[in-house]
């Protein structure tokens, strides 16, 4: 593994961290948040670079607007709202 790929891997967020950020943004749809405000509202500390990766991912996937404040804009399809937690077979 090269030095560059090690540093990229170190900033890779876990699914639980992404979901935590999504939940905070969904709970604050009434007001765009600055990066600092978002960090303060998170229930756990997230490294700055990791949060940047998450924000970039959410922006690229069309879930947030980022101008420079962050706001949740994604509307979940009805079938996703009805079944908020998938049931896994296994």
C-alpha positions as CSV (number, residue, x, y, z in Angstrom):
1,X,0.0,0.0,0.0
2,X,1.4,3.4,-0.9
3,X,1.5,6.4,1.4
4,X,-1.2,8.1,-0.6
5,X,-3.7,5.2,-0.4
6,X,-3.0,4.9,3.3
7,X,-4.0,8.5,3.9
8,X,-7.1,8.2,1.7
9,X,-8.2,5.1,3.7
10,X,-7.6,6.9,7.0
11,X,-10.3,9.4,5.9
12,X,-12.8,6.9,4.8
13,X,-16.0,7.2,6.9
14,X,-17.9,4.3,8.2
15,X,-21.5,3.7,7.3
16,X,-22.6,4.5,10.9
17,X,-20.8,7.9,10.7
18,X,-22.4,8.7,7.4
19,X,-25.8,7.8,8.8
20,X,-25.2,9.9,11.9
21,X,-24.4,13.0,9.7
22,X,-27.5,12.3,7.6
23,X,-29.7,12.1,10.7
24,X,-28.4,15.4,12.0
25,X,-29.0,17.1,8.7
26,X,-32.5,15.6,8.3
27,X,-33.4,16.9,11.8
28,X,-32.2,20.4,10.8
29,X,-33.9,20.8,7.4
30,X,-35.5,24.1,8.6
31,X,-32.1,26.0,8.6
32,X,-28.9,25.6,6.6
33,X,-25.9,24.8,8.8
34,X,-22.4,26.0,8.6
35,X,-19.7,23.4,8.8
36,X,-18.9,24.4,12.3
37,X,-22.6,24.3,13.4
38,X,-22.9,20.8,11.9
39,X,-19.8,19.6,13.8
40,X,-21.3,21.0,17.1
41,X,-24.6,19.2,16.5
42,X,-23.1,15.8,15.9
43,X,-23.5,13.4,18.9
44,X,-19.9,12.1,18.4
45,X,-16.8,13.9,17.3
46,X,-15.9,13.4,13.6
47,X,-12.5,14.2,12.2
48,X,-12.6,17.3,10.0
49,X,-11.3,15.5,6.9
50,X,-13.7,12.6,7.4
51,X,-16.6,15.1,7.6
52,X,-15.4,16.8,4.5
53,X,-15.5,13.4,2.7
54,X,-19.0,12.8,3.9
55,X,-20.3,16.2,2.9
56,X,-18.7,15.8,-0.6
57,X,-20.4,12.4,-0.9
58,X,-23.8,13.7,0.2
59,X,-23.5,16.6,-2.2
60,X,-22.5,14.4,-5.2
61,X,-25.4,12.1,-4.5
62,X,-27.9,15.0,-4.5
63,X,-28.9,14.7,-0.8
64,X,-27.6,18.1,0.3
65,X,-27.0,21.6,-1.0
66,X,-23.7,23.1,-0.1
67,X,-23.5,26.8,-0.8
68,X,-21.4,27.3,1.6
69,X,-24.0,26.3,4.2
70,X,-25.2,22.7,4.3
71,X,-28.8,21.8,4.0
72,X,-30.6,18.4,3.5
73,X,-32.7,18.5,0.3
74,X,-33.3,14.8,-0.5
75,X,-36.9,13.6,-0.3
76,X,-37.1,9.8,0.4
77,X,-39.4,7.8,-1.7
78,X,-42.6,6.7,0.1
79,X,-41.5,3.0,0.1
80,X,-38.3,3.9,1.9
81,X,-40.2,5.9,4.5
82,X,-42.5,3.0,5.2
83,X,-39.6,0.6,5.7
84,X,-37.0,2.7,7.5
85,X,-35.0,-0.3,8.5
86,X,-34.4,-3.2,6.1
87,X,-34.9,-6.7,7.3
88,X,-32.0,-8.9,6.3
89,X,-32.3,-12.6,5.5
90,X,-29.4,-14.5,6.9
